[in-house]
Amino acid sequence: MIFIYKRKRLDQQQPPPRQLSEIILVIGPPVHIDFLTENVDEIVKRIIKLGGKHESGERGDWGTIAYCSDPFGNGFCVINE
């Protein structure tokens, strides 16, 4: 969960006084999301095209999983079971 607050304060270092903006970013605990799909390879291609990364993956009798991240580094998985 991400909250962005914009707070204004009065800068009194130089006359005339002016308004400055501070942005405070409060980040909650990390969230991991799994996306289920019929075609993992097709979705991974779209993720890369949109600026994300394909970190690694696995295939087995149970299905396929791709470990990915968005352009900001938030991790998620694309899974076919």
Secondary structure, DSSP 4 states (H G I P E B T S, - for coil): -EEEEEEEEEE-SSSSPEEEEEEEEEE-S---EEEE-S-HHHHHHHHHHTT-EEEEEEEETTEEEEEEE-TT--EEEEEE-
